[in-house]
Amino acid sequence: MRLAETPLAEPLPALLARPPGCESRLWWLGQAGFVIEGGGRRAVIDAYLSDSLAEKYRGAKFPHLRMMPAPVSPHEIAHVDLVLATHAHTDHLDPGTLPALMTANPGALLVAPRAARAVALDRSGIAAGRLVCVEAGETLDVAGIRLSAVRAAHETLERDADGAHRFLGLALTVAGRTVFHSGDTIPFPGQAQEVRALGADLALFPVNGRDAQRAANGVPGNMTMQEALALARGAGIGAMIAHHFGLFDFNTVARAEVEEAAAASTTPHAVAARTELSYSLVP
């Protein structure tokens, strides 16, 4: 599989105001957020479309000011069946995004790690009946979408007091294509085999890396671009969109570096995410 990149014919809010189509398509929302649709279903994963972190860290060492605007407001995304969060960090499970998104889509369910149940209910404001909790190793059919969860290590494989994993990767199957969003993660033993079992056609991998300065300030890191490409190859995934860069100046990598590595890769076919494009898979 290869990725087809198509410039947006009109603003993203206009596109996402319409019902989802039959073909598999994706849009990047910035950071780790994506809209994934196909087969008449639409899912939103890890959307951070607010300035809640800038408000939280105003005056702090890392003020979390946006380097890029949100391409769409939460209430402008319609016809959503599933909203998903891979873990409880605010740029993935956002109290500034979830209430408006869930209100605009009253039939949508929220999927979150079992370890994040209480946080998910608090930040979204939804009734407990709209929350679906998932744990690594589970496969569910939710709202017409097949969903499988695997472990992630951000930067460690952590469990809560009940043994549930705090960080997950989520694979969604829509319109016959499986898209794997790894969540925030670094490489760990057995990861490639675990991901390979998902049979994914497309990987969405965070590539902002990690370093001693971020670690010393309590900022957990992710894969580098080269580690992400290696995981895609090891897991047999033929296409990859690199993301989780360009939003916060203290926790990013230069776009030029991501694009250079993507252009040099033949397996997988890799691209650096852009908000002005839509993505689809082609043979």
N, C-alpha and C positions, 0 to 999 in steps of 0.2 A: 504494500500500500504506500501511496505517496499523498502528500497534502496539497490540495489546491487552495490558493489564497486569492480571494476576490475582494476588491475594494468595495466599501459600502456604497450602495447606490443612493442612500438617503441616511439621515441621522439614525443612530442606534435606537433611540426611544421610539421612533416611528416603526422600525422593524419589529421591535419587541412588543409593540401594542397589538400586533396582529397574531392570530392563532399560529401555533407551530405547524410547519409543513411535514411532508412525509420523508424527505431526504435528511440525512444526518448532517447537522451543521453546528459550528461552535463560534462563540464570540468571547474575546478576552475582556474582562472588566477591570484589569489592573491587579497588581499584586498576585494573589493566587486565585482570583475569582474568574469563573467562566459561566456562560450560559451554554447548555448542551441540549440540542433538540433533535427529534426525528420520530417518524412513525406517529405523528400527531401528539407527541409528548414533549414537555419542556422541563428541564431541571436547571437550577441555579446552585452552584457550589462555591463555598468559601468567599462569598461576596463581601467586600469592604467598600462601601459606597458613601461613607460619611467622613466627618472629621472628628469622630469621637476620641481617637487617640491623641490628636492635637489638643483637644480640650483636657484630656486626662493628664497629659504631660506638659502642659503650658508652664514655661519657666524652668523646666528640667534640663538636664544635660543633653538629652536627646528629645527635642520637642515634637517629633513626629509630624512635621509639616509636610504636606503633599508636594511632590515634585511634578505630579501630573494630575489633572482634574478627573473626577469620576466621569466616565463616558455616558452614564445614565443615572437617574435617580431611582431609588428603590421602588417608589410608587408607580414608576413608568414601565416596569416590567410586568406584563400581564400574561394570562393563560399558563401559569406555572403549576405544574403537578407536584414537583418535589423541590424543596430547598434543603441543601446538605451542608454540613460542616465537618471537616476532618478532625478538628480538635478545638479546644476552648480558648485559644489565644484570640484577642479581640479583632485582629485583622482577618480572622476566619469565622468567628462567631460574634458578630458585631451588634451591640445594642443600638447603634445608630442606623443600622440597615434593616435588621430583622423585623421589628414591629411594623414598619411601613410596608415592607415586602409581603409579610404574611397577611396584613390587613387588605392589601390590594388584591390578594389571591386567597379568598376565604376557603377555597377547597383544597389548598395546598397542604401537604404534610411536611414537617421538618424532621430530617434525619440527622442524628448526632451520635457520637460515641456514648456507650452506656456510662462511661466514667464522667461524662459531661452532662448528665441528665438535669441536675438541679440548675446548673448554669444556663443550659439551653432554655429551660422554662422561664427563668428569671429574665434573661436578655431578650427573648422573643415576645413575651407577654401572652403567649397562646395557652389554650387549655391543654391539659395533659393528654387528652385524646387525639390531639394533632401531632404529637411527638412520637417518632419511631426511634428507638434506641438500637444500636447495632454494636457488635463486638467482633474483633478479629477472628476470622475463620468461619463467619456466618455468611450465608447467601439468602437474600430475601427477594420476594416479588412485591414491590410497592408501587401503587398507582400505575401499573402497566409497565414498570421498568424493573429489569433484573439488576440487583445490587449485591455486590460481594465486597467484603471488608478484609483487609490484611493489616499486618503490623506496620508501624512507622517508628522511626527513631529520631526525635527532635531535641537534643542530639543523642538521647539515650532511649532505650526501650523501657518506658515507665508504665507502671500499673498503679491503680488506686488501692485503697484498703481492702476492697472486695476482689481484687485480682483482675479488674477490667483494664484494658489498655487505654492510656490517655491519648495516644496519637494513632491515627488510622490512615491507611490509604483506601480509596473507594473506587471500585470499577462499576461503571454503568453500561448496560447494554440497551441501546435504542436503535431502531431501524436496522437491526442485524449487525451493528457495529459495537464493539466494546471499547470504551474510553476509560483509561486508568488514570485517576488523579492520585498521585502518591501521598498527598498531604505534605507537610513539612518533614523532611527526613534527610539523614545522611546514610551512607552505605552501612550495612551490618551483615553478619554471617547468615547465609540462607536466604537473603532477600531476593536474589535473582530467581531462585527456584520457586519461591512463594509467588512472585509476580508472574513468572512464566505460566504457572498453572491457571491463571486467569484468562489466557488466550486473548490478550488485548491487541487491538488494531492500532491504537494511538495512545501515547503516553503524554501526560501533562506533568512536567517535572520542574521543581524549584531549583534555581541555579545561582542564587546569590552568595553561596559559599559560606565560609566561617573563618574566624581568625581569633588570635589571642585577645585582642582589644575588645571585640564584641563579647567574648566569653567572660572576660574580667568584669564587664558591665552587665552581666546577666542577660545577654542577647543570644539566644540559641541560634545556631546556624543551620545551613542546608547543604545539599550537594553542590559541588562545583559543576561547571558545564561538562568537563571531561568525565566526571563521575556519573553524571546523568546519561551521557551518551553510552558509557560502558554498561550501565544498568539496562538501558534499552536493548543493547546488543545481547547482553547475557540473558535477558528475559524474552528474546525473540520478538520484540515489538518493532515494526518497520517504520513507524513515523512518530515524531516527538515535537511538541511545542514547549519551548523553554520559557519559564515565567518567574515571578517573584523577584523582580528587579525594577528599578526606576521609580519607586514610590517614596522611600525614605532615604535620605542622603547618608545616614550612618549604617545602613543595612542593605547595600546594593552592590552591583557590579556594573561596569560600563557596558552599555548596549553594544558598542562596537566589538567588544571581546566576545559577547554572546553570538553576534551575527557572524563574526569571523570563524568561530568554531563550528557553527551550524553550516556555513557554506562549505567547509572542508569535509563535512561528514557525508558519506554515501550510505552508510548503514548505521543508524537509521537515517531516513530523510528528516532533517531537523530544521526548524525555523525558530526565530525569536519572536515572541508574541507581540502583536500590535493591535491597538484598539480600533484602528480604522479599517481593519480587514475582517472578513468572515472566513472560516476554514471548513473544508470538507475533505473527505477521503476519496481518492480515486485509485483504481487498480494500476 
